[in-house]
């Protein structure tokens, strides 16, 4: 079996990847609906609804639980990873986005008016998530794992 075949036949890994892809596509569709324009950055960018971070790690953890059991080493690692990623998405990354909004306003909209001398472009504001975005991503990831699990198909 080749490396690529072995990689793509890993059901747990593919469930996590699917969790990310589905969340990114949903995020892009919601963004199109809200802003009435297509922003290709939404397909791969962070921030927004639902959290692709949460969807990815929750689909991975759920797939590990379904395949190996909640007492397994695989589930333990993926569960702890999920907790750290979701905590970070709500906490540190959300605060980073808030700070970027304030700095962008100061540097580009208000009194400083720096025209590319210091900053070439605005700071990214969509880097974190609200608790609702994280919860939606988590629920989406869990559902994806159940849908893709061979036992439930």
HELIX and SHEET records of a PDB file:
HELIX    1   1 UNK A    3  UNK A    8  1                                   6    
HELIX    2   2 UNK A   11  UNK A   35  1                                  25    
HELIX    3   3 UNK A   40  UNK A   43  5                                   4    
HELIX    4   4 UNK A   52  UNK A   68  1                                  17    
HELIX    5   5 UNK A   73  UNK A   90  1                                  18    
HELIX    6   6 UNK A   92  UNK A  104  1                                  13    
HELIX    7   7 UNK A  105  UNK A  109  3                                   5    
HELIX    8   8 UNK A  131  UNK A  148  1                                  18    
END                                                                             
